[in-house]
Amino acid sequence: MAEVWAWAGFWVCRMSCELTVHRGDATLVAGLPYEVVSAIADGVIECRRGHGKVTVTFEGSLTAVLLALYRRLPLGSA
């Protein structure tokens, strides 16, 4: 039973990541302002993190960093 809950937790996390990024796509295309709640943006960025050495740093709002990581905003636009 614990395996089922672990899978469900992963699925919820993954779907929240997808929803956050695609909502950003829609609002950017519509030219509307877009802000992600910091706890959600932090979770999405955490899912995206690799295990290698860091060679760059990002500065800006969590929303801007999130959209830059997913290549929705050009680097340096935040």
N, C-alpha and C positions, 0 to 999 in steps of 0.2 A: 504494500500500500504506500510506503514511503516513496518508492520510485515513481508512482503516479503523481504524487504531490510535487516532487522535484521537477518532473516533466511539465506539469501545469504551471509552476513558477517560471520556468524557462520560457514557456510559450507566452505567458502574459508579458514578461519583460520584452521579448522579441516583438510582439505585436505593438507594444507601446512605442518602441523604437521606430517601427515602420510608420505608424500613425503620425508620430511627431514629425518625421522627415517629409512625408507626403503632404501633411497639412502645411508645412513650410513651403513646399513646391506650389501649392494652390494659392496661398496668400501672396507669394512673391510674383506669380504670374498675374494676379489680380491687382498688384500694386498696393496691397494693403499692408499695414504694419503687422509685424509678427514677433511675438515674445513668447518664449517657453518658460514655464515655471522652473525655477532653478533646480529643484529636486529632480524633475523629469529630465532636463537637459544634462545634468550631471550623470544620471543613470545611463542615458543614451551614449554620452561620451565614454563612460566607463566600459560599456559593451564594445566599443570601437577600439579600445586600447590594445596595443600589441605587447609583446614581451621583449622587444629589442631595445637598443639604446636610443635615447631621445636625441635627435639631431636638430630639432627646431623647437621653438616655443611660440605659443599663441598668447596674444593679449586682446582683451575685448570682453564684451558681455558673453555669458554662456551661450546665448542664442546665436550670436555671431560666430563663435568658435565652432559650435555644432554645425551650422550651415556651411562653414568653410571646410570642416572635416569631410562632409558629405558632398563637397564640391558644388554647393548651391550658391555660394558667394565666392568671388575671387579673393585670394589672399591679399591682405592689406586694405580691405574695404571696411573693416570694422572700426 
